Amino acid sequence: MENILTLQQLKDLPPGIFASGIVPNSPEGIYMTTHREGDNLIWVASRGRIHDWAIYVTWAESGREFALSNGDKVRGEVNIKKLVPCDGEAFEMYRY
């Protein structure tokens, strides 16, 4: 995958996790709660059965698979594009 996810790249990906990472729980990263500010969050981007996709986030100690099955869906456009830079066509396929 190039630096920016395109619709064609999304179509070419198999279903499942295609990107992941660790970010701080902070206003500069992805923010979940002040209660655990500074703790790390794990996020996973997953393609669905069709070429739609979503990003899920949870506390880092929970792991990727837990994030995928039980994490909170990232909903804000700024945060989505912060984690997975994408063009307009790929962004339109984001599953809210």
Legacy VTK file of the C-alpha trace (Angstrom):
# vtk DataFile Version 3.0
C-alpha trace
ASCII
DATASET POLYDATA
POINTS 96 float
0.000 0.000 0.000
1.303 3.460 -0.847
1.246 6.277 1.683
-2.334 7.231 0.757
-5.033 4.558 0.520
-6.830 4.685 -2.816
-10.075 3.033 -3.866
-8.186 0.658 -6.171
-5.845 -0.401 -3.359
-8.858 -0.957 -1.123
-10.487 -3.150 -3.794
-7.272 -5.159 -4.149
-6.931 -5.868 -0.412
-8.229 -9.128 1.047
-10.812 -8.840 3.832
-9.333 -8.383 7.298
-6.782 -6.165 9.014
-4.627 -4.222 6.563
-3.046 -1.629 8.867
-2.530 -1.122 12.590
-0.550 0.920 15.034
-0.124 2.338 18.497
-0.978 5.961 19.359
-1.135 7.841 22.640
-4.463 8.555 24.272
-4.151 12.317 24.049
-5.689 15.279 22.261
-2.768 15.088 19.785
-3.303 11.375 19.149
-6.651 9.624 19.327
-8.549 10.651 22.437
-10.743 8.251 24.403
-10.826 9.552 27.995
-8.990 11.832 30.402
-9.022 8.990 32.950
-6.183 7.235 31.128
-4.584 10.145 29.282
-1.065 9.230 28.209
-1.775 5.491 27.971
-1.358 3.914 24.560
-4.170 2.886 22.259
-4.003 0.218 19.589
-5.920 0.711 16.354
-6.664 -1.605 13.463
-7.987 -0.799 10.005
-9.986 -3.621 8.490
-11.485 -4.183 5.053
-14.927 -5.762 4.973
-16.218 -8.474 2.631
-16.919 -5.815 0.032
-14.451 -2.965 -0.404
-15.691 -1.023 2.615
-13.518 -0.502 5.665
-13.411 0.777 9.234
-10.935 1.542 12.010
-11.338 0.251 15.559
-9.444 1.401 18.646
-8.981 0.190 22.221
-6.351 0.130 24.977
-3.031 -1.195 23.694
-2.769 -4.036 26.198
-5.913 -5.575 24.681
-4.266 -6.436 21.350
-5.190 -6.277 17.680
-7.799 -9.036 17.580
-9.641 -7.601 20.590
-9.575 -4.168 18.954
-11.094 -5.640 15.793
-13.895 -7.501 17.561
-14.593 -5.205 20.542
-12.922 -1.848 19.910
-14.620 1.492 19.470
-15.147 2.535 15.863
-13.256 5.688 14.919
-15.872 8.097 13.561
-14.308 11.501 12.999
-12.918 12.249 9.540
-9.834 13.964 10.973
-8.988 10.944 13.144
-9.720 8.462 10.349
-7.374 10.274 7.964
-4.792 10.732 10.733
-4.563 6.957 11.153
-5.064 5.896 7.521
-4.384 8.675 5.024
-6.763 8.087 2.124
-8.110 9.784 -0.952
-11.720 10.916 -1.289
-12.927 7.778 -3.071
-11.453 5.463 -0.427
-12.825 7.662 2.341
-16.330 7.389 0.853
-16.116 3.625 1.417
-15.539 4.061 5.174
-18.206 2.153 7.102
-19.622 4.311 9.896
LINES 1 97
96 0 1 2 3 4 5 6 7 8 9 10 11 12 13 14 15 16 17 18 19 20 21 22 23 24 25 26 27 28 29 30 31 32 33 34 35 36 37 38 39 40 41 42 43 44 45 46 47 48 49 50 51 52 53 54 55 56 57 58 59 60 61 62 63 64 65 66 67 68 69 70 71 72 73 74 75 76 77 78 79 80 81 82 83 84 85 86 87 88 89 90 91 92 93 94 95
